[in-house]
Amino acid sequence: MTTFLRPRLWRPAGIAVAGTAFAVAWLVRGGSSWFLAIVIELGTIIRVVTVYIQDGRRIKEGTLPPSGRDERQQAINTRSRALAGTVAIAAAFVGLTVAVAIRASWWWPCAAIVGLGGFAYLYGQSRFGIAEEGPADDDANSGSEATVTS
């Protein structure tokens, strides 16, 4: 995927896919508000063009890398996403608890969100967790090596 699109196109392509998917959802929904799909798609196109132009200017000026963020901003983004995920899972658990308590039939979406969040957490731990440790590099062990005498 990384060789298919240049780094400058990653953000605009992501926005285009997400916006078009949402517009298609409104179109499939139908009813009297089907025309909102056109409005959503036009807004998506405008946003894609705007992001592409702004990123191009920033790259030419040398102010930001193609990713658009420095290390500090990426750390803030990571922490914010972690907090958002924690709050979403907690809210889904509260919803699941309330639904079970009142014997509601809408308990399963909350259970699915809690389960998916838990799975994503475990997957993240396995993928981004601490790497396997190599052999220790102790100075104490260097004295225990056998010395060769002549």
N, C-alpha and C positions, 0 to 999 in steps of 0.2 A: 504494500500500500504506500509506503514511503517513497518508492521510486516512481509510482504512477502519477502522483501529484507533487508539484514543487511546493516547498514549505509555505510560500506566500499564498497559495491557494487553499491550504488546509482550513483556515477559519471560514472564508467565504463558502467553501464547499459544504462544510458542516451546517452553516446557517441555511444554505439553500436546501439541503436534504431535510432538515427539521421543519423549515417553513412550508415546503411543498407537501410533506407528509401531513402536516396540520391542515393545510388547505384541502387536500384530498379527503381527509376525515370529515370536514364540513360539507364537502360535495357529496360524499357517500351518505351522510346524515340526511340530506335532502330536506324536505319540508319547505316552509316559507322562507327560511334563511339560507338557502343554497347559494345565494349571490355573495355571501360573506367569503366564500372560497376564493372568489376573484379578488376581493379586497385584500385578503390575507396573502395571496400570491403576489399581488402588486407590491404590497409592503415588504414582502420577502425579497423581491428583486431589487427594490430600492436599497434595502439594508445590505444586500450582498455587494452591490456596486459601491456603496459608501465605504464598507469595510475594506474592499479591495483597493480603492483609491487611497484611503488613509494609511493603510499598511505600506503601500508603495511609497508614499511621501516620507514616512518614518524611516524606511529602509534607505532611501536616497540621502536623507539628512544624516543618517548614521546614529540617530538617537536611540533606536531600539532594534534588537535583533528581530528576525522574522516571527519569532514566537510572540513578540509584543510585551514580554515581561522579563524583568531581571530576577535574580535569585530571591530577593526579599519579597517581591510581589508573588512569586510562585509559592513561597512558604506560607504567606497569608492565604492564598487561594487554597492550598492543601488543607490548612487548618479550618478554613471556613467550610469547605466541603465535608470534612470530618464532622464538624458540629451539625451541619445540616442533615447528614445521614443519621447521626445519633438522635436528633430531634424527630426526624421522620419515623424512625423505628419505634421510638418511645410513644409517639402519637398513634401509630398503628397498633401498638400493644394496648394502649388505653382503649382504643376503639374496639379491639378484639375482646377485651375484658368486659366492657359495657355490653357488647352484643351478646356475649355468652350469658351475662347476668340477666338480661331481659329476654333471653331466648329469641333473639332476632334472627332473621334469615340472611342478613347481610354480614355475617361474621367472616365468611371465607375470603373476601378481598383483603381484610385486615390481616388474616392469618397468612395469606400469600405474601403480603408486603413484609411482615415480620420474618417469614421464612427466607424470602429472597434477600433481605437485608443481612440476615445471619449468614447465609451462604456467601454473599459478597464479602462480608467481613473475614470469614475464614479463608476464602480464596485470596483476598488481599494479604492476609498474614502469610500464606504459603508462597505467594509470588514476590511480595516486597519485604518480607521479614528478613531477619538476620541470616546472612549466608552461612554455609557450613564453615566451621572453624578448621583452619589448617593446623599443622603441628605447631606447638608452642615454641617461641623463640626465646628461651630463658638463658640467661648467662650462667645460672647455677648448673645447668645440664652440661655446659661446655667443659667444666672441670672434671666430669666423671668419665670422659672419653679415655680410652686406653692409649697410653703413650708407647711409642715404639722406641726401644733402646737399642743401641748398636753394640 
